[in-house]
Amino acid sequence: MSMDSSIKTLDELKEFLYRAMQLEHATIPPYLTALYSIKPGANQDATQVLRVIVVEEMLHLTIAANILNAIGGKPDLVRPDFVARYPAALPDGETDFKVDIQAFGREALATFLKIERPAQRPDHLVGKDLIYRKTPPDMTALASHPRHEDLHFYSIGEFYSAIAEGIKYLEAEAHEAGTTIFTGDRSRQITSEYYYSGGGELFPVTDLKSAQAAIELIIEQGEGDGGGIYDDDDHELAHYYRFEELVKGRYYQKGDQPGHPTGPHLQVDWEGAHPIKENLKVGDILEGSELREAATAFNTRYGEFLQLLTRAYNGQPNLLLEAVPMMFEFRNMILELVRNPLPGHPGKNGSPTYEIPGGIKQPAVTRQAEVNA
């Protein structure tokens, strides 16, 4: 099936950027769950890697929100379809791959490498259109095309390239008419002073140049700069190669080639995680049990976290200072789930389910967030 995949209208660009936010967020539940499934005292290297990457994914989510705000869009993380249904489908060439909520281990790392991998189309697909593939109704297809849900980009990088091209095209068109697409309220831009981590710079997006730089930062932090193992000039290892260190049991050091780390050994205990049930749903947990109560409480709190972010991205940037600490506050709630056996599933423990309730009322959360702020 052939379709022009290029972005031709501002509304379409806004929808693409909403999907970019959805995509960046979709990596957080799998990474967060894997992180907190690790048993206390085990896998300290892996814990450090996952913690840093979760914070950087939040940064990418915020960068996508900055770009959307710059063109007058409205970031909305409480739209009913925002949080992916897991397993979720991510672009992986001609097949798509599944992203599960699962414990830290070999399978989880294999998935994480696919999420972050540098992707080039093989020769026989160069110049071809988007890839047609039906996604099962119970799965979220991430990075699909807004005009046709069954048309998929070959890779996440390709999805972002389409956004970069769309911004360039629409800004050139606006320029000819003596205007610009960058009409957003600049006070909504989130800059580094509002972000708790050193994981890359947050700069305001106000024009074509800063928008392109923002997209580049997201891509380089994930898969490296131009095929190298580091992102741009920070000489931080890209996410892909951090995960690869864990798989290969060795650190990269300066001068190493992709796939061949030669630094010190690192220990990975593949059994050092709680055996959680993959892609658990609240409906799978015994009604009336403490475990079900804990899963529901987590989902409510996660919904409040997304509302806090929505407000931060819509004119209250100082609230973002609460968001990263709140994300790590989930640790205790997740531990309550992953440490406890799941009735009716021998050998399996509970897990967060990330099924966000639609009915959380805004005012209560507003008061709570103001108490926190």
Residue pairs with C-beta under 8 A, 6 or more apart in sequence:
1 129
1 132
1 151
2 129
3 129
3 130
3 145
3 147
3 148
3 151
5 129
5 130
5 145
5 151
5 153
5 162
6 162
6 165
6 166
6 169
7 13
7 16
7 162
7 163
7 165
7 166
7 169
7 170
8 166
8 169
8 170
9 170
10 71
10 72
10 170
10 181
12 146
12 147
12 166
13 71
13 163
13 166
13 167
13 170
13 181
14 68
14 71
14 73
15 146
16 146
16 162
16 163
16 166
17 64
17 67
17 68
17 71
17 73
17 163
18 68
18 73
18 75
18 76
18 79
19 142
19 143
19 144
19 146
19 159
20 64
20 67
20 159
20 160
20 163
21 61
21 64
21 65
21 68
21 75
21 77
21 82
22 81
22 82
22 84
22 142
23 90
23 142
23 143
23 156
23 159
24 57
24 60
24 61
24 64
24 218
25 57
25 61
25 77
25 82
25 83
25 84
26 83
26 84
26 88
26 90
26 99
26 140
26 142
27 57
27 99
27 115
28 54
28 57
28 58
28 61
28 327
29 83
29 84
29 86
29 101
29 352
29 354
30 86
30 99
30 100
30 101
30 102
30 108
30 111
30 112
30 115
31 50
31 53
31 54
31 57
31 112
32 54
32 327
32 330
32 334
32 352
33 101
33 102
33 103
33 276
33 334
33 338
33 351
33 352
34 50
34 102
34 103
34 104
34 108
34 112
34 273
35 47
35 50
35 51
35 54
35 104
36 330
36 331
36 334
36 335
36 338
37 102
37 103
37 104
37 273
37 274
37 276
37 334
37 338
37 351
38 46
38 47
38 50
38 104
38 272
38 273
39 272
39 273
39 274
42 269
42 272
42 273
43 104
43 267
43 268
43 269
43 272
43 273
45 245
45 246
45 266
45 267
45 268
46 104
46 246
46 268
49 242
49 243
49 245
49 246
50 104
52 199
52 242
53 239
53 242
53 243
54 327
55 196
55 197
55 199
55 324
56 197
56 199
56 200
56 221
56 239
58 197
58 323
58 324
58 327
59 195
59 197
59 199
59 200
59 202
59 221
60 218
60 221
60 222
61 309
62 190
62 195
62 202
62 313
62 320
63 202
63 205
63 214
63 217
63 218
64 218
65 75
65 190
65 313
66 189
66 190
66 202
66 204
66 205
66 214
67 163
67 167
67 205
67 211
67 214
67 215
68 74
68 75
69 75
69 184
69 185
69 188
69 189
69 205
69 313
70 182
70 184
70 189
70 204
70 205
70 206
70 210
70 211
71 167
71 181
71 182
71 183
71 184
72 181
72 183
72 184
73 184
74 314
75 309
75 310
75 313
75 314
76 82
76 310
77 306
77 307
77 309
77 310
77 313
78 303
78 306
78 307
78 310
80 358
81 140
82 306
83 306
83 354
83 356
84 99
84 140
84 142
84 354
85 138
85 139
85 140
86 99
86 100
86 101
86 140
86 279
86 354
87 98
87 99
87 100
87 101
87 139
87 279
88 98
88 99
88 139
88 140
88 141
88 142
89 96
89 97
89 98
89 99
89 135
89 139
89 140
89 141
89 142
90 96
90 97
90 98
90 99
90 114
90 115
90 142
90 143
90 156
91 131
91 142
91 143
91 152
91 153
91 154
91 155
91 156
91 158
91 159
92 114
92 155
93 119
93 121
93 122
93 125
93 131
93 154
93 155
94 125
94 131
94 133
95 133
96 133
96 135
96 141
96 152
97 111
97 114
98 111
98 139
99 111
99 115
100 107
100 108
100 111
100 278
100 279
101 278
101 279
101 280
101 351
101 352
101 353
101 354
102 108
102 111
102 276
102 278
102 279
103 273
103 274
103 275
103 276
103 338
103 351
104 272
104 273
105 270
105 273
106 247
106 270
109 243
109 246
109 247
110 247
112 239
112 243
113 240
113 243
113 244
113 247
115 156
115 222
116 222
116 223
116 238
116 239
116 240
116 243
117 155
117 223
117 240
118 157
118 223
118 224
118 227
118 240
119 154
119 155
119 156
119 157
119 158
119 223
121 128
121 154
121 155
121 158
125 154
129 151
130 145
130 148
130 151
130 152
130 153
130 154
131 151
131 152
131 153
131 154
132 150
132 151
132 152
133 150
133 152
134 150
135 141
135 144
135 149
135 150
141 149
141 150
141 152
143 152
143 153
143 156
143 159
144 150
144 151
144 152
144 153
145 151
145 152
145 153
153 159
153 162
156 222
157 219
157 223
160 215
160 218
160 219
163 215
164 211
164 212
164 215
167 181
167 208
167 211
167 212
167 215
168 208
168 212
170 181
171 180
171 181
171 182
171 208
174 180
174 181
180 207
182 205
182 206
182 207
182 208
182 211
185 315
186 204
186 206
187 315
187 317
188 313
188 314
188 315
188 317
189 204
189 205
189 206
189 317
190 202
190 312
190 313
190 317
190 320
191 202
191 203
191 204
191 317
192 201
192 202
192 203
194 202
194 312
194 317
194 318
194 320
194 321
195 202
195 320
195 321
195 324
196 321
196 324
196 325
197 324
199 221
199 236
200 217
200 221
200 231
200 234
200 236
201 217
203 210
203 213
203 214
204 210
205 211
205 214
216 232
217 231
217 232
220 231
220 232
220 238
221 231
221 236
221 238
221 239
222 238
222 239
222 240
223 238
223 239
223 240
224 230
224 231
224 238
224 240
224 241
224 258
225 231
225 232
225 238
227 258
228 258
229 237
229 238
229 241
229 252
229 256
229 257
229 258
230 236
230 237
230 238
231 237
231 238
237 245
237 252
241 252
241 258
241 261
244 252
244 259
244 261
245 251
245 252
245 261
245 266
246 266
246 268
248 261
249 265
249 266
249 267
249 268
250 261
250 262
250 263
250 264
250 265
250 266
251 261
251 263
251 264
251 265
251 266
252 261
252 262
252 263
253 261
253 262
253 263
256 262
256 263
274 338
274 339
274 349
275 347
275 348
275 349
276 337
276 338
276 348
276 349
276 350
276 351
277 284
277 342
277 345
277 348
277 349
277 350
277 351
278 351
280 295
280 342
280 350
280 351
280 352
280 353
281 353
281 355
282 292
282 295
282 296
282 299
282 353
282 355
284 342
284 345
285 291
285 292
285 295
285 342
285 343
285 350
286 292
286 343
286 344
289 343
290 340
291 337
291 340
291 342
291 343
291 350
294 333
294 336
294 337
294 340
294 350
295 337
295 350
295 352
295 353
296 357
297 333
298 330
298 333
298 334
298 337
298 352
298 353
299 352
299 353
299 354
299 355
299 356
299 357
300 357
300 360
301 330
301 333
302 330
302 352
302 354
302 356
303 356
303 357
303 360
304 360
304 365
304 368
304 369
305 323
305 326
305 327
305 330
306 356
307 360
307 362
307 365
307 369
308 319
308 322
308 323
308 326
308 365
308 369
308 372
309 319
309 320
309 323
311 319
311 366
311 369
312 318
312 319
312 320
312 323
313 320
318 373
319 369
319 373
321 373
322 369
322 372
322 373
326 372
330 352
333 352
334 352
337 349
337 350
337 351
337 352
338 349
338 350
338 351
339 349
340 349
340 350
341 348
341 349
341 350
342 348
342 349
342 350
